[in-house]
Amino acid sequence: MQIVITRQVLQPVVPNTVIVDLVDEECIISAALMDIEGFTVERTSNEFKPTVMTEILDLNPESNLITVVGEDSTIIISRLESGHSIIIQCPTGSNLGKARQKLSVACKAIIPFL
């Protein structure tokens, strides 16, 4: 008689995975998670520096979604119930509706881990 033991490894969903999964290089080129104090917790690119976005969030504290259109890219900031924020960077001419939809899904998925 032979006994075979198999082990199934489930990969946990953590904030890092949620942020990394946002980037598709089509409509989202960078993403980041900021904590309540405005510090970067996680980001997908060293070139993307979302900490300057806290000043923009402070201009409109009652808004949960802010879009900033620039010459080179568009930044979308979503404030979470916990006070954290997810920031995404979209290339010029990308599908912002698709980007906002992906951001909305990520905002719901990340809440249990904050």
Residue pairs with C-beta under 8 A, 6 or more apart in sequence:
11 17
13 109
13 113
14 113
15 33
15 41
15 42
15 110
15 113
15 114
16 42
18 33
18 106
18 109
18 110
18 113
19 31
19 32
19 33
19 42
19 43
19 44
19 86
19 106
19 110
20 31
20 44
21 106
22 28
22 31
22 44
22 86
22 88
22 102
22 103
22 106
23 29
23 30
23 31
23 44
24 102
26 94
26 95
26 98
27 90
27 91
27 94
27 95
27 96
27 98
27 99
27 102
28 88
28 89
28 90
28 94
28 99
28 102
28 103
29 45
29 73
29 89
29 90
29 91
30 43
30 44
30 45
30 47
30 48
30 88
30 89
31 43
31 44
31 48
31 86
31 87
31 88
31 89
31 106
32 40
32 41
32 42
32 43
32 44
32 48
32 50
32 86
32 87
32 88
33 40
33 41
33 42
33 43
33 84
33 85
33 86
33 87
33 110
34 40
34 41
34 50
34 51
34 53
34 54
34 84
34 85
34 86
34 87
35 41
35 83
35 84
36 82
36 83
36 84
38 51
38 54
39 51
40 49
40 50
40 51
41 84
43 50
48 89
50 75
50 87
53 68
53 75
53 77
53 85
53 87
56 66
56 68
56 77
57 66
57 77
57 79
57 85
60 66
63 79
64 78
64 79
65 76
65 77
65 78
65 79
65 100
66 76
66 77
66 79
67 74
67 75
67 76
67 77
67 96
68 74
68 75
68 76
68 77
71 92
72 92
73 89
73 90
73 91
73 92
74 89
74 90
74 91
74 92
74 94
74 96
75 87
75 88
75 89
75 90
76 87
76 88
76 90
76 96
76 99
76 100
76 103
77 85
77 86
77 87
78 85
78 86
78 87
78 103
78 104
78 107
79 85
80 86
80 107
80 110
80 111
80 114
81 111
82 111
82 114
84 110
84 114
86 103
86 106
86 107
86 110
88 99
88 102
88 103
90 96
90 99
